[in-house]
Amino acid sequence: MRTQTRTQVKRANANSRAGKTREREFPRLVEVNKHTPEYPFINLHIHSLSCMIIKTQVLRERIIMKKVTALITLTALSVTGLAACSDPETPKAAETANTFDVNTIEEVPEIAALVPAALKEKGVLLNGASTDYAPAEFRAEDGQTPVGYDIQITEALAKVMGLKKGETQHAEFASIIPSLGTKFDIGASSFTITPERLDQVNMISYVQVGSSYAVQKGNPNNFNPQDVCGKTVGILSGTYQQEFIAAESKKCEDAGKEAVKVMAHDLNTDAITKLVGGQYDAVLSDSSVTGYAISQTNGAIEQVGDVIEAEPQGIAVAKDDIELAKAIQQAMQYLMDKGYLKQMLDNFGAGDAALNQAELNPGK
């Protein structure tokens, strides 16, 4: 999730994440028959059979153009094509190597004893998540099944707590917190911990996510995060990163230097595609999204510099359910202590975001 200042969080409307738009997801880069976004002129003055073939191809390309905003041939960069399509309304999962099996986690009796009786009887830890934000929560190839590290963490918490399973259901982001304690037991959906949210719910910290720059492998353009003047930087529209880089650009101009060439996109995929193709010097995004992008491009890009203005994110629990909140805190601490949390995050290139202390309502 994009890090925001307290003022920015306050003015965020009910339909937006703190610091990110509703359309935020990271579909994999796609190689489609080595096409580029620039389509050649097609001469339609040919015989009918050829015309039919060409029309079919044009239609196919229009569909691809609509569903996939980033088309790039990665062969020249020695990167394997990751074949799939993605639509902003139905994010698709990338083929992330799952090196951690949640089923290996066993119940911890002393933690299971903390679980509220009603939840223990139900046997299912139900999580509400807005599944449009890879790598934390998005959807599998079927366009329906929730996947991502928040989904896997929910399953792991349920195992530790001695429940039958952890289950995630999609919900509009703004509806999750109001539904805690009634429809959902927890909200694991990239919630940045803010004073405003702590007034509404209990929160258990587990990851810390800020912003970071990605560059081509080896940083061939010698991009320096401390001196971005005159550089071309891709970002996602409407985010904290856009405000941050705009402020950096103004500093450059005030110092009599060349402004940053800020290239805004509706999908982070588009910016990463341009970066891989050598058209941008860097891309600035969430640190977890940067990590996921690195894993999905088989190392064609890398992070440069430190994470900027990182803030903790937390699992949300209903304000009046302190019993469950304490059980979640203890279960999360167990996942941290055993290294399970980092392993799950590593599946999605976000291992560096793991915290080592699960705090209940930090800063409250």
Steps between C-alpha positions, in 0.01 A plus 500: 500500500621847428619686806309820576530786747233529768343794316485299179336209682236726646400634165488161334139422409315186605564328171880516499788331674741721693722601220378282213233492239235229462657375183833416653623152413814357353426253220797323354681628195379331187667389184244466224645385171771766524255782424575853615239762587575680173292318241609515134282641227278230355403510134142384479488509119559130456283207408217396732667205661802706604267776616321255726829386648615857556173604659526207735854602588401864552216395729736274691750780543231741616390250764860456609548876508196540720582219742875537511644845529860390492626293205868442474733247351734391776701252295761758410548563871535126572176506695246229445151609391241466770193412302166634621266796468372733764209736526491774767160373610613139537867482597665172412762317701847455372674166521682564825704209628329394823781376721296492821224257591259643758384146580833435673399742776355336809265624768658671799281399799577803717404732213194294407383544860477877438253463210146624581254214550269610217784503247632169627157346449474644150844370415567745217703821521329719242705780347367789294740628234476717193670266257638755257846572637778257419704362660302531825159400369388438145328226298611176339476405133129422538437865592323389819735325743676740741879461509788700645695516821210636707291201391776257598559679831129465582523125441812478718339693785205259497740203523680641802168581667373144458221589257389291204607757244563863417285629217512828307205661327517797268345823625515862394776660700280763666260231623753282683549691827124564549443125446743379766330309779194432287589372152878464545718396792808684375605740228835409344504734202810721506367735766753764598485558873384857560362684806166528324475125447610426856199701615280259303659157540773299668805451279786250521817600314674246277666674202654837431461638151636821354612610155804393301659557161545223245759524223619271223731225619845642558362857505641582152386863518667550840176617661561653841195527730670794670529694173200446273523831313464460125412131528193327356300328773185292459233499772140391559245780464332642807741355753725627773791423266366752251492770767845401625671513159323827416646651817844366406465653155413838651813484714700445181343803331546716810870408491524601135523142380296308243161378618418133533312357202209341685317235296165408661316176421170344600669164561840435649552239229520770236778682683697180564468405133651833397778451754586151376503637146751768597266797449501609866786551741297372795155416631386608847238280668408325824799306630296177501385564142860564397601168653219321320594665170857382541384141550262514203763631258748228597745761625490729196462783749634564849442732793738790548528700820315456829127482564349849532269599788394148594189458715363186670192321376272294721231236526175672601266354764173644630554760773287316756663161436821539700498126574539415132748783450727352769472155346595640158793686654634186664449292184675762288791516743532123473514523119770764533707308754495181294592683179171401336391858434816582308472179298146589395603851406801363310257313274393838367830685504409690816717330761674824595167642620469252790501640853632304797257635759123463476378803693139548599389856421856638463533866588163507673 
